[in-house]
């Protein structure tokens, strides 16, 4: 009996892993019938972390995200402290905010006005302040890794969708996508000596919905001092 139960568990586990592995990160069906709208998750509660200030900037950043309270009991005691629930949605170090954030809001120092980063649905994984870089007018930069489209058409925007690369100035203005559509971001880096941002993406060249060794890796750079923030492709491998 015990052997039978173990065998069943192994089969179920294998089937689940196989099913998860075969789930495509991008689907190419173009019909309106197949395409699903991103659904609002009613189990989520929108919250904001306390504002963050990166040294050298004139702006505060308010991380905005969702607090999942489904299935959890949140107690409230006489000292006004919530129990058994963390309200922290992001982590921060000297130059980067990480998390699964639905947006950021920027507030100029000595001002009460808040400016939203994006009017469209996004899911931000990292927001990085390039503290060593500024253009000729003194503007500084923020770089973001995020998902901006429901590429697997499951009706929600999450980490299972394609990750893209964006840039803005330190006020959240000029929020611009610099990686190609339907390319998965691999990594990025900035070189101070050239004032350029370098990044790699992978294209699903065989259109099987996954990104693997059979696909094409692209290499790009962005001149941070340029006005249009348009990335160029380069070929380091012949």
PARO-189439 format. One line per field, with one value per atom (N, C-alpha, C): residue number from 1; residue in one letter; x, y, z. Coordinates in pm, whole numbers, always signed. Layout:
N
seq	c(NUM|...)
type	c(a|...)
u	c(X|...)
v	c(Y|...)
w	c(Z|...)
REM end
This chain:
238
seq	c(1|1|1|2|2|2|3|3|3|4|4|4|5|5|5|6|6|6|7|7|7|8|8|8|9|9|9|10|10|10|11|11|11|12|12|12|13|13|13|14|14|14|15|15|15|16|16|16|17|17|17|18|18|18|19|19|19|20|20|20|21|21|21|22|22|22|23|23|23|24|24|24|25|25|25|26|26|26|27|27|27|28|28|28|29|29|29|30|30|30|31|31|31|32|32|32|33|33|33|34|34|34|35|35|35|36|36|36|37|37|37|38|38|38|39|39|39|40|40|40|41|41|41|42|42|42|43|43|43|44|44|44|45|45|45|46|46|46|47|47|47|48|48|48|49|49|49|50|50|50|51|51|51|52|52|52|53|53|53|54|54|54|55|55|55|56|56|56|57|57|57|58|58|58|59|59|59|60|60|60|61|61|61|62|62|62|63|63|63|64|64|64|65|65|65|66|66|66|67|67|67|68|68|68|69|69|69|70|70|70|71|71|71|72|72|72|73|73|73|74|74|74|75|75|75|76|76|76|77|77|77|78|78|78|79|79|79|80|80|80|81|81|81|82|82|82|83|83|83|84|84|84|85|85|85|86|86|86|87|87|87|88|88|88|89|89|89|90|90|90|91|91|91|92|92|92|93|93|93|94|94|94|95|95|95|96|96|96|97|97|97|98|98|98|99|99|99|100|100|100|101|101|101|102|102|102|103|103|103|104|104|104|105|105|105|106|106|106|107|107|107|108|108|108|109|109|109|110|110|110|111|111|111|112|112|112|113|113|113|114|114|114|115|115|115|116|116|116|117|117|117|118|118|118|119|119|119|120|120|120|121|121|121|122|122|122|123|123|123|124|124|124|125|125|125|126|126|126|127|127|127|128|128|128|129|129|129|130|130|130|131|131|131|132|132|132|133|133|133|134|134|134|135|135|135|136|136|136|137|137|137|138|138|138|139|139|139|140|140|140|141|141|141|142|142|142|143|143|143|144|144|144|145|145|145|146|146|146|147|147|147|148|148|148|149|149|149|150|150|150|151|151|151|152|152|152|153|153|153|154|154|154|155|155|155|156|156|156|157|157|157|158|158|158|159|159|159|160|160|160|161|161|161|162|162|162|163|163|163|164|164|164|165|165|165|166|166|166|167|167|167|168|168|168|169|169|169|170|170|170|171|171|171|172|172|172|173|173|173|174|174|174|175|175|175|176|176|176|177|177|177|178|178|178|179|179|179|180|180|180|181|181|181|182|182|182|183|183|183|184|184|184|185|185|185|186|186|186|187|187|187|188|188|188|189|189|189|190|190|190|191|191|191|192|192|192|193|193|193|194|194|194|195|195|195|196|196|196|197|197|197|198|198|198|199|199|199|200|200|200|201|201|201|202|202|202|203|203|203|204|204|204|205|205|205|206|206|206|207|207|207|208|208|208|209|209|209|210|210|210|211|211|211|212|212|212|213|213|213|214|214|214|215|215|215|216|216|216|217|217|217|218|218|218|219|219|219|220|220|220|221|221|221|222|222|222|223|223|223|224|224|224|225|225|225|226|226|226|227|227|227|228|228|228|229|229|229|230|230|230|231|231|231|232|232|232|233|233|233|234|234|234|235|235|235|236|236|236|237|237|237|238|238|238)
type	c(x|x|x|x|x|x|x|x|x|x|x|x|x|x|x|x|x|x|x|x|x|x|x|x|x|x|x|x|x|x|x|x|x|x|x|x|x|x|x|x|x|x|x|x|x|x|x|x|x|x|x|x|x|x|x|x|x|x|x|x|x|x|x|x|x|x|x|x|x|x|x|x|x|x|x|x|x|x|x|x|x|x|x|x|x|x|x|x|x|x|x|x|x|x|x|x|x|x|x|x|x|x|x|x|x|x|x|x|x|x|x|x|x|x|x|x|x|x|x|x|x|x|x|x|x|x|x|x|x|x|x|x|x|x|x|x|x|x|x|x|x|x|x|x|x|x|x|x|x|x|x|x|x|x|x|x|x|x|x|x|x|x|x|x|x|x|x|x|x|x|x|x|x|x|x|x|x|x|x|x|x|x|x|x|x|x|x|x|x|x|x|x|x|x|x|x|x|x|x|x|x|x|x|x|x|x|x|x|x|x|x|x|x|x|x|x|x|x|x|x|x|x|x|x|x|x|x|x|x|x|x|x|x|x|x|x|x|x|x|x|x|x|x|x|x|x|x|x|x|x|x|x|x|x|x|x|x|x|x|x|x|x|x|x|x|x|x|x|x|x|x|x|x|x|x|x|x|x|x|x|x|x|x|x|x|x|x|x|x|x|x|x|x|x|x|x|x|x|x|x|x|x|x|x|x|x|x|x|x|x|x|x|x|x|x|x|x|x|x|x|x|x|x|x|x|x|x|x|x|x|x|x|x|x|x|x|x|x|x|x|x|x|x|x|x|x|x|x|x|x|x|x|x|x|x|x|x|x|x|x|x|x|x|x|x|x|x|x|x|x|x|x|x|x|x|x|x|x|x|x|x|x|x|x|x|x|x|x|x|x|x|x|x|x|x|x|x|x|x|x|x|x|x|x|x|x|x|x|x|x|x|x|x|x|x|x|x|x|x|x|x|x|x|x|x|x|x|x|x|x|x|x|x|x|x|x|x|x|x|x|x|x|x|x|x|x|x|x|x|x|x|x|x|x|x|x|x|x|x|x|x|x|x|x|x|x|x|x|x|x|x|x|x|x|x|x|x|x|x|x|x|x|x|x|x|x|x|x|x|x|x|x|x|x|x|x|x|x|x|x|x|x|x|x|x|x|x|x|x|x|x|x|x|x|x|x|x|x|x|x|x|x|x|x|x|x|x|x|x|x|x|x|x|x|x|x|x|x|x|x|x|x|x|x|x|x|x|x|x|x|x|x|x|x|x|x|x|x|x|x|x|x|x|x|x|x|x|x|x|x|x|x|x|x|x|x|x|x|x|x|x|x|x|x|x|x|x|x|x|x|x|x|x|x|x|x|x|x|x|x|x|x|x|x|x|x|x|x|x|x|x|x|x|x|x|x|x|x|x|x|x|x|x|x|x|x|x|x|x|x|x|x|x|x|x|x|x|x|x|x|x|x|x|x|x|x|x|x|x|x|x|x|x|x|x|x|x|x|x|x|x|x|x|x|x|x|x|x|x|x|x|x|x|x|x|x|x|x|x|x|x|x|x|x|x|x|x|x|x|x|x|x|x|x|x|x|x|x|x|x|x|x|x|x|x|x|x|x|x|x|x|x|x|x)
u	c(+83|+0|+86|+191|+281|+353|+394|+463|+370|+241|+144|+127|+118|+103|+224|+343|+466|+470|+429|+427|+332|+214|+117|+173|+240|+298|+405|+486|+591|+529|+424|+358|+297|+230|+167|+272|+383|+490|+552|+577|+635|+542|+413|+316|+308|+312|+304|+426|+545|+668|+669|+623|+620|+525|+408|+310|+363|+431|+487|+598|+680|+789|+739|+627|+575|+493|+468|+392|+475|+429|+507|+511|+621|+632|+571|+555|+492|+409|+291|+205|+184|+178|+176|+39|-64|-197|-237|-281|-308|-457|-542|-685|-736|-836|-895|-962|-1003|-1068|-970|-845|-745|-685|-676|-610|-699|-640|-715|-671|-766|-733|-675|-586|-530|-640|-664|-773|-727|-818|-791|-811|-707|-713|-780|-903|-979|-928|-837|-780|-663|-622|-507|-550|-470|-492|-372|-398|-290|-234|-100|-32|+92|+144|+268|+367|+493|+598|+627|+696|+738|+834|+838|+918|+1068|+1135|+1278|+1347|+1463|+1540|+1680|+1717|+1852|+1938|+2050|+2138|+2183|+2169|+2209|+2091|+1971|+1851|+1764|+1671|+1577|+1437|+1429|+1298|+1288|+1170|+1135|+1062|+1082|+1015|+926|+798|+702|+675|+723|+692|+545|+477|+336|+326|+253|+239|+111|+96|-24|+11|-73|-59|-160|-111|-202|-248|-376|-431|-522|-527|-616|-577|-673|-648|-574|-549|-476|-565|-553|-626|-532|-577|-496|-560|-490|-544|-504|-587|-561|-574|-464|-470|-486|-492|-520|-408|-290|-177|-166|-270|-278|-172|-130|-29|-93|-72|-122|-32|-93|-21|-31|+70|+69|+58|+106|+103|+213|+298|+400|+344|+359|+311|+424|+540|+653|+642|+648|+634|+761|+864|+987|+1108|+1225|+1352|+1439|+1523|+1602|+1744|+1840|+1976|+2017|+2145|+2190|+2148|+2120|+2093|+1984|+1916|+1818|+1699|+1580|+1456|+1419|+1387|+1346|+1211|+1141|+1011|+927|+797|+701|+602|+639|+568|+481|+362|+269|+296|+372|+405|+500|+548|+624|+565|+569|+528|+644|+666|+778|+728|+798|+761|+884|+877|+989|+1004|+1128|+1155|+1093|+1030|+961|+833|+778|+651|+561|+430|+334|+277|+310|+254|+324|+246|+298|+276|+379|+370|+387|+293|+299|+397|+471|+569|+502|+403|+339|+187|+118|-29|-80|+7|-32|+10|-57|-20|+123|+201|+337|+363|+466|+511|+662|+706|+846|+918|+1030|+1114|+1228|+1292|+1400|+1388|+1424|+1437|+1572|+1664|+1803|+1841|+1893|+1941|+2086|+2114|+2250|+2322|+2371|+2425|+2553|+2621|+2748|+2729|+2604|+2581|+2486|+2511|+2420|+2451|+2348|+2372|+2427|+2436|+2499|+2420|+2290|+2206|+2196|+2263|+2261|+2152|+2069|+1965|+2028|+1969|+2018|+1917|+1954|+1878|+1833|+1720|+1670|+1652|+1691|+1675|+1585|+1492|+1391|+1389|+1377|+1343|+1200|+1116|+974|+903|+782|+692|+587|+561|+466|+352|+350|+247|+220|+96|+57|+95|+226|+276|+235|+206|+162|+9|-60|-205|-281|-240|-312|-405|-418|-509|-454|-322|-262|-118|-72|+64|+148|+247|+329|+468|+549|+687|+698|+586|+587|+579|+560|+559|+700|+720|+851|+897|+1026|+1085|+1154|+1126|+1180|+1265|+1336|+1424|+1373|+1358|+1311|+1410|+1398|+1479|+1394|+1428|+1366|+1471|+1437|+1525|+1489|+1561|+1542|+1411|+1337|+1206|+1093|+1127|+1027|+978|+1029|+990|+1064|+1014|+1072|+1084|+983|+980|+975|+1083|+1101|+1146|+1081|+1123|+1241|+1348|+1465|+1497|+1438|+1459|+1353|+1384|+1287|+1165|+1051|+931|+952|+893|+897|+1039|+1130|+1265|+1275|+1323|+1342|+1476|+1472|+1596|+1679|+1808|+1901|+1970|+2040|+2107|+2145|+2195|+2238|+2350|+2424|+2535|+2566|+2617|+2658|+2808|+2868|+3011|+3032|+3088|+3104|+3196|+3300|+3398|+3337|+3230|+3167|+3032|+2981|+2846|+2741|+2760|+2667|+2611|+2488|+2422|+2420|+2476|+2480|+2381|+2316|+2225|+2211|+2171|+2149|+2003|+1949|+1815|+1819|+1717|+1707|+1573|+1579|+1461|+1416|+1288|+1232|+1225|+1341|+1352|+1278|+1263|+1190|+1042|+1001|+859|+792|+865|+805|+753|+761|+708|+804|+923|+1023|+1152|+1239|+1369|+1478|+1556|+1655|+1775|+1864|+1990|+1970|+1851|+1824|+1780|+1766|+1721|+1840|+1809|+1914|+1932|+2056|+2090|+2129|+2073|+2104|+2178|+2271|+2352|+2321|+2299|+2258|+2336|+2341|+2391|+2307|+2300|+2228|+2321|+2338|+2417|+2332|+2370|+2291|+2287|+2381|+2385|+2305|+2249|+2168|+2032|+1966|+1839|+1721|+1731|+1614|+1610|+1720|+1726|+1683|+1747|+1720|+1840|+1817|+1925|+1970|+2099|+2156|+2208|+2200|+2249|+2394|+2475|+2612|+2637|+2744|+2771|+2911|+2923|+3056|+3105|+3015|+3050|+3029|+3131|+3122|+3050)
v	c(-121|+0|+126|+124|+238|+259|+150|+159|+218|+181|+232|+384|+429|+572|+650|+595|+660|+670|+562|+561|+667|+678|+778|+919|+944|+1075|+1109|+1011|+1033|+1069|+997|+1023|+1162|+1200|+1332|+1442|+1423|+1522|+1537|+1425|+1428|+1497|+1466|+1525|+1676|+1720|+1862|+1936|+1877|+1938|+1948|+1842|+1840|+1945|+1958|+2055|+2197|+2224|+2355|+2387|+2290|+2309|+2342|+2283|+2301|+2428|+2500|+2624|+2729|+2780|+2878|+3014|+3086|+3220|+3323|+3283|+3372|+3289|+3338|+3275|+3375|+3323|+3410|+3419|+3362|+3372|+3519|+3561|+3703|+3736|+3636|+3662|+3721|+3806|+3869|+3765|+3653|+3548|+3485|+3465|+3402|+3499|+3627|+3724|+3759|+3751|+3779|+3911|+3980|+4102|+4067|+4154|+4134|+4157|+4057|+4063|+4131|+4201|+4261|+4153|+4127|+4026|+4086|+4044|+4101|+4055|+3958|+3912|+4000|+4092|+4177|+4312|+4367|+4499|+4587|+4701|+4791|+4862|+4862|+4931|+5000|+5093|+5162|+5152|+5128|+5137|+5283|+5308|+5445|+5494|+5625|+5678|+5652|+5644|+5615|+5734|+5771|+5879|+5829|+5838|+5803|+5928|+5917|+6033|+6089|+6220|+6286|+6324|+6276|+6309|+6408|+6470|+6564|+6506|+6372|+6308|+6195|+6180|+6065|+5965|+5837|+5731|+5651|+5638|+5560|+5428|+5315|+5185|+5149|+5107|+5068|+4920|+4843|+4701|+4645|+4516|+4448|+4361|+4369|+4288|+4175|+4052|+3938|+3897|+3922|+3889|+3768|+3701|+3586|+3474|+3426|+3313|+3347|+3477|+3516|+3602|+3582|+3664|+3772|+3895|+4006|+4063|+4049|+4095|+4240|+4311|+4451|+4468|+4506|+4515|+4661|+4681|+4813|+4914|+4866|+4956|+4995|+4965|+5001|+4932|+4814|+4739|+4617|+4600|+4482|+4363|+4249|+4128|+4025|+3937|+3823|+3864|+3981|+4024|+4125|+4098|+4194|+4286|+4415|+4512|+4564|+4503|+4543|+4477|+4558|+4505|+4518|+4584|+4604|+4595|+4579|+4585|+4691|+4755|+4866|+4861|+4891|+4916|+5055|+5083|+5220|+5269|+5177|+5222|+5143|+5050|+4968|+4932|+4932|+4885|+4754|+4652|+4524|+4483|+4399|+4349|+4305|+4294|+4273|+4388|+4499|+4626|+4659|+4709|+4744|+4883|+4965|+5098|+5165|+5283|+5372|+5512|+5587|+5727|+5813|+5924|+6013|+6144|+6193|+6316|+6404|+6523|+6615|+6662|+6671|+6718|+6857|+6880|+7006|+7026|+6917|+6922|+6810|+6831|+6729|+6651|+6690|+6625|+6493|+6393|+6262|+6237|+6188|+6155|+6006|+5943|+5799|+5767|+5660|+5622|+5580|+5489|+5435|+5436|+5479|+5476|+5339|+5256|+5122|+5017|+4901|+4795|+4746|+4739|+4686|+4608|+4525|+4455|+4474|+4558|+4595|+4499|+4442|+4357|+4435|+4524|+4607|+4748|+4845|+4985|+5032|+5062|+5089|+5233|+5302|+5439|+5435|+5496|+5501|+5621|+5605|+5719|+5776|+5699|+5746|+5815|+5828|+5878|+5998|+6094|+6206|+6263|+6326|+6383|+6526|+6596|+6727|+6831|+6807|+6901|+6863|+6755|+6713|+6614|+6577|+6477|+6341|+6270|+6137|+6031|+5902|+5797|+5688|+5626|+5506|+5400|+5276|+5163|+5059|+5003|+4913|+4780|+4671|+4542|+4512|+4481|+4467|+4389|+4345|+4286|+4391|+4409|+4512|+4458|+4325|+4266|+4122|+4080|+3942|+3853|+3825|+3756|+3609|+3546|+3406|+3393|+3509|+3514|+3431|+3443|+3371|+3465|+3588|+3682|+3759|+3744|+3818|+3855|+3959|+4008|+3965|+3877|+3827|+3791|+3727|+3694|+3588|+3526|+3426|+3491|+3622|+3694|+3744|+3786|+3832|+3954|+3954|+4065|+4160|+4290|+4392|+4491|+4578|+4678|+4818|+4903|+5041|+5137|+5264|+5369|+5494|+5576|+5708|+5799|+5927|+6011|+5993|+6058|+6033|+6088|+6162|+6212|+6121|+6014|+5925|+5968|+6082|+6129|+6052|+6062|+5995|+5844|+5785|+5641|+5570|+5501|+5453|+5307|+5227|+5089|+5086|+5014|+5010|+4870|+4766|+4631|+4600|+4515|+4484|+4408|+4430|+4357|+4207|+4128|+3982|+3924|+4005|+3957|+3951|+3838|+3823|+3886|+3974|+4034|+3930|+3923|+3832|+3907|+4016|+4096|+4230|+4320|+4452|+4503|+4602|+4660|+4798|+4887|+5020|+5034|+5099|+5125|+5275|+5320|+5463|+5528|+5456|+5513|+5548|+5479|+5503|+5573|+5587|+5642|+5564|+5432|+5347|+5237|+5201|+5089|+4972|+4860|+4740|+4637|+4566|+4461|+4352|+4233|+4118|+4076|+4034|+3977|+3848|+3767|+3646|+3645|+3611|+3607|+3462|+3440|+3306|+3282|+3257|+3251|+3133|+3022|+2908|+2910|+3017|+3041|+2922|+2861|+2752|+2797|+2928|+2982|+2981|+2923|+2914|+2982|+3014|+3073|+2976|+2926|+2824|+2838|+2738|+2745|+2743|+2706|+2702|+2837|+2936|+3068|+3163|+3284|+3380|+3484|+3504|+3608|+3735|+3848|+3977|+4065|+4146|+4234|+4380|+4462|+4600|+4696|+4822|+4926|+5052|+5131|+5258|+5368|+5471|+5587|+5672|+5678|+5749|+5900|+5951|+6094|+6131|+6032|+6061|+6114|+6187|+6250|+6155|+6061|+5979|+5845|+5807|+5682|+5564|+5551|+5440|+5345|+5221|+5123|+5077|+5045|+4993|+4852|+4770|+4634|+4626|+4547|+4523|+4374|+4332|+4189|+4158|+4110|+4076|+3939|+3857|+3722|+3710|+3668|+3653|+3522)
w	c(+0|+0|+0|+85|+91|-41|-106|-236|-341|-334|-431|-414|-289|-261|-311|-284|-329|-481|-550|-696|-749|-688|-731|-713|-599|-574|-676|-712|-812|-946|-985|-1114|-1116|-1007|-998|-1004|-931|-930|-1067|-1133|-1268|-1366|-1356|-1446|-1426|-1299|-1268|-1321|-1301|-1349|-1500|-1566|-1711|-1765|-1698|-1742|-1724|-1611|-1585|-1685|-1717|-1810|-1949|-1988|-2123|-2138|-2029|-2038|-2110|-2224|-2299|-2230|-2248|-2193|-2286|-2411|-2509|-2604|-2636|-2737|-2850|-2971|-3088|-3156|-3093|-3151|-3157|-3273|-3293|-3295|-3283|-3291|-3161|-3171|-3053|-2964|-3024|-2947|-2848|-2891|-2805|-2704|-2743|-2657|-2538|-2417|-2296|-2235|-2175|-2103|-1967|-1919|-1786|-1684|-1601|-1504|-1375|-1311|-1180|-1074|-997|-893|-769|-742|-631|-494|-492|-364|-320|-405|-374|-318|-230|-172|-208|-270|-309|-186|-175|-65|-120|-42|-79|+35|+2|+103|+132|+242|+272|+163|+139|+28|+44|-71|-78|-145|-95|-157|-188|-316|-357|-349|-279|-261|-395|-409|-533|-620|-586|-664|-585|-656|-593|-585|-585|-588|-487|-430|-349|-438|-412|-489|-395|-432|-354|-426|-375|-437|-414|-520|-514|-551|-472|-501|-443|-453|-403|-284|-184|-64|-70|-74|-86|+53|+81|+212|+207|+92|+77|+173|+249|+338|+464|+489|+609|+698|+825|+921|+974|+961|+1007|+1133|+1246|+1373|+1398|+1471|+1503|+1653|+1721|+1867|+1911|+2041|+2096|+2073|+2040|+2016|+1869|+1792|+1651|+1566|+1605|+1528|+1465|+1337|+1268|+1301|+1320|+1355|+1242|+1233|+1142|+995|+960|+820|+796|+698|+659|+552|+571|+475|+386|+394|+310|+174|+69|-67|-150|-94|-170|-79|-140|-69|-135|-57|-109|-57|-146|-100|-147|-157|-188|-325|-417|-553|-625|-558|-628|-541|-605|-543|-610|-533|-590|-531|-604|-559|-678|-655|-763|-753|-814|-794|-914|-886|-993|-1048|-974|-1023|-925|-965|-877|-891|-782|-788|-743|-816|-791|-733|-632|-563|-551|-607|-596|-452|-408|-272|-255|-141|-109|-191|-244|-315|-265|-272|-229|-347|-469|-588|-617|-657|-692|-841|-908|-1051|-1069|-1139|-1160|-1273|-1260|-1362|-1491|-1481|-1601|-1585|-1689|-1689|-1731|-1787|-1833|-1730|-1728|-1632|-1656|-1550|-1555|-1426|-1430|-1309|-1299|-1207|-1195|-1102|-1149|-1065|-1002|-1081|-1028|-1084|-1000|-1042|-989|-1079|-1042|-1073|-975|-993|-1039|-1155|-1208|-1148|-1027|-952|-1011|-1096|-1153|-1288|-1334|-1469|-1466|-1554|-1578|-1715|-1777|-1909|-1896|-2009|-2010|-1931|-1915|-1840|-1692|-1653|-1514|-1480|-1579|-1555|-1527|-1434|-1398|-1443|-1425|-1489|-1391|-1426|-1360|-1467|-1436|-1529|-1463|-1541|-1487|-1562|-1490|-1551|-1510|-1609|-1581|-1690|-1660|-1759|-1794|-1923|-1965|-2050|-2069|-2154|-2114|-2126|-2094|-2213|-2223|-2342|-2350|-2236|-2241|-2243|-2248|-2266|-2163|-2038|-1932|-1854|-1902|-1841|-1724|-1695|-1584|-1618|-1553|-1573|-1454|-1479|-1369|-1420|-1333|-1368|-1476|-1514|-1621|-1759|-1764|-1891|-1924|-2047|-2093|-2012|-1977|-1904|-2001|-1986|-2075|-1997|-2073|-2013|-2048|-1946|-1962|-1897|-1935|-1875|-1856|-1757|-1740|-1677|-1664|-1584|-1437|-1349|-1206|-1151|-1234|-1193|-1239|-1313|-1369|-1505|-1556|-1690|-1799|-1920|-2037|-2016|-1956|-1934|-2069|-2105|-2242|-2244|-2329|-2348|-2445|-2409|-2496|-2547|-2491|-2543|-2648|-2746|-2852|-2798|-2861|-2825|-2844|-2755|-2760|-2750|-2698|-2663|-2512|-2460|-2316|-2275|-2175|-2127|-2052|-2085|-2016|-1902|-1934|-1833|-1893|-1807|-1853|-1764|-1817|-1741|-1799|-1714|-1759|-1749|-1850|-1852|-1842|-1730|-1707|-1810|-1853|-1946|-2081|-2120|-2250|-2238|-2115|-2092|-2169|-2172|-2244|-2155|-2183|-2117|-2216|-2176|-2261|-2207|-2297|-2252|-2358|-2309|-2397|-2388|-2503|-2507|-2588|-2570|-2649|-2722|-2850|-2936|-2954|-2942|-2964|-3115|-3174|-3320|-3382|-3307|-3361|-3323|-3253|-3221|-3151|-3056|-2980|-2843|-2817|-2693|-2577|-2595|-2488|-2533|-2437|-2468|-2423|-2520|-2489|-2582|-2579|-2654|-2805|-2849|-2993|-3048|-2959|-3002|-3020|-3067|-3104|-2994|-2951|-2853|-2927|-2885|-2945|-2844|-2894|-2811|-2847|-2746|-2771|-2681|-2724|-2635|-2654|-2548|-2551|-2504|-2586|-2547|-2452|-2325|-2225|-2251|-2329|-2357|-2481|-2551|-2669|-2628|-2718|-2686|-2703|-2798|-2830|-2756|-2688|-2614|-2702|-2814|-2905|-2903|-2862|-2851|-2990|-2999|-3124|-3099|-3201|-3190|-3238|-3169|-3213|-3214|-3284|-3302|-3252|-3127|-3074|-3118|-3175|-3217|-3367|-3439|-3584|-3621)
REM end
